[in-house]
Amino acid sequence: MQALHYKISTMKKYNTQELLETLEQQTESLLNLAVQQWQMMNPSIIKQQPTPGAWSAMQCLGHLNAYGKYYLPAIEKAIDIARIKSKPVNTTFTPGWLGNYFTKLMLPSQNNGSIKKMKAPKDYTISNEGNSDEVLAEFIAQQEKLLVLLHQSRRIDLNKTRIPVSIAKFIKLKLGDVFMFLIAHNIRHIQQAERAIAAAKASVSKTKKLAVYS
Amino acid sequence: MKKFMFQVHTLADEEWDDFVLIWKPYEAKRKTMLTKAGETERYLYFVLDGVQRGFYAHDDGREATIVFSYPFSFSGIADSFLTQLPSRFFLETLTASSFLRAEYKQFNNLMLRYPNFQTAVFKILSFIFAGVLERQIELQCFSAEEKFKTLLKRSPHVLNLIPHKYLASYLGIDATNFSKLLGSVRL
């Protein structure tokens, strides 16, 4: 049963335009959150760790930025090459088995609603020091870039264009897979950042109440 | 649009009816380049929704944000549109945007046909020109703090509408300085 489910899910095809539209909308909503709410938030909230050692919102964003720093230029380069070659566009996209595995790993909804905890590679773990505005500005700039790249990808084949994986460059994933897991990864850690912010706000109001009663 | 136009100058019914005919709806997603440097501006836009940015890109990679546009006002690279010479500026959307837009030829035909329409355009351009000169004062004389305060007073809503990088670029102050100034108004 489990095996059958796996087989069906890996065989799933996507309409390329619809897939890109969904990914654009997801990126758009992360951008709106960052621009409309987080930009005006006090840095002390953005930098507060929910429990000692757990990531603050800033660390979540920094982690995403570290991946974006590798993947966005890699995607841009692949798109440029694909455009020069000008191969026909494929109206459907079929995830590869590895890409599909990565994407599923990222999405809470795919794991019975629970989040599979993972440990980030050392190079992608950032400290809670530094200016949170800079980290947020970098995040916004990267998401804007990602939108432009998604838009440009409408004219190339998401199946045949391939990108080397950040942690193992000899493995190449389909561009469509890279978009899917990158954005699923973004959503995962933005949700984590939102929880960190909610915890920080709750602890602030608690402190304020204590101050009133003492 | 009628309200926006008529508070500057009233058009006769016939003029207004012809004016309305030249506009077509147009939608663009976030970060769409509407006009590139080197291209000649074909359209005048009237913004119904969203924020746009006109900017100059220097050879060394630095950008200068010249203007923002939002509802309800005109947008487009004005100098290139009026002169029909290549633009030195880029125009892009900063959020998903919707517009009405008119082509130069049709716009120009109206100007040739109706002297009163020319008067309306002249009046609008006069206000725009006054705005450009006022901004010149701010850019050359104001301290970073004064520029920031002027922005807060004139358009406080932009702080959670536009990425701060572009606001800092518009004011001609660096991002670090901008976030320091922001500290005083944050919750």
Interface residues (C-beta under 8 A of the other chain):
Chain A: E24 E28 L31 V35 Q36 Q37 Q39 M40 M41 N42 N131 D133 E134 A137 I140 A141 E144 L147 V148 H151
Chain B: K29 R30 K31 T32 A96 L159 N160 L161 I162 P163 H164 K165 A175 T176 S179 L182 R186 L187
